[in-house]
């Protein structure tokens, strides 16, 4: 594809990728092999927000390609989706050393990119994976209190976020890594993905004359 066949959305996405790869806003850039901007369909109405790249993601420059990613792929498959149909990114785009939790100042430094990605994709549904993503969307973007993922999961929140001009449905759930060796959390995560499927169907039905395919491809809009 030549440059002038790229849509303006694609061009904006490539610009964001370039800036993330060159970013030195926080110390995480010192440790990264590859930055991990995110991937998926720029036209998807569903965006998954994770925490931070791990070792494998840092090597490949792609989100959720390690063990947690395999579980995420399976959960998506169970509800008839794939990573190509949705959009996946993280609250920080570079791997924290030794896979420690991202710090608030790092999440804040990276929010410039997180928010640009949210505005670009302009999703109807945001699924937050784990505490950091849930807390970021609720408190920083939605000016709402956050009491931890186990208090919020299993429900759909209609929030007005300061980076989007419309209300979105936010579905908080566990981070897949937390469910890898915990069958109880895994069952709850699977239930939350069934909820995601239901919400996708109800949102797409409300859009008159639109099929699920239109929902993900935005019918050529
Ligand atoms: N965990 C995350 O939160 N994000 C990734 O990209 C990989 C693992």
Boltz pocket constraint, residues with backbone or C-beta under 6 A from the ligand:
constraints:
  - pocket:
      binder: B
      contacts: [[A, 36], [A, 50], [A, 51], [A, 52], [A, 53], [A, 54], [A, 57], [A, 62], [A, 63], [A, 64], [A, 65], [A, 66], [A, 68], [A, 69], [A, 89], [A, 90], [A, 129], [A, 175], [A, 177]]
      max_distance: 6.0
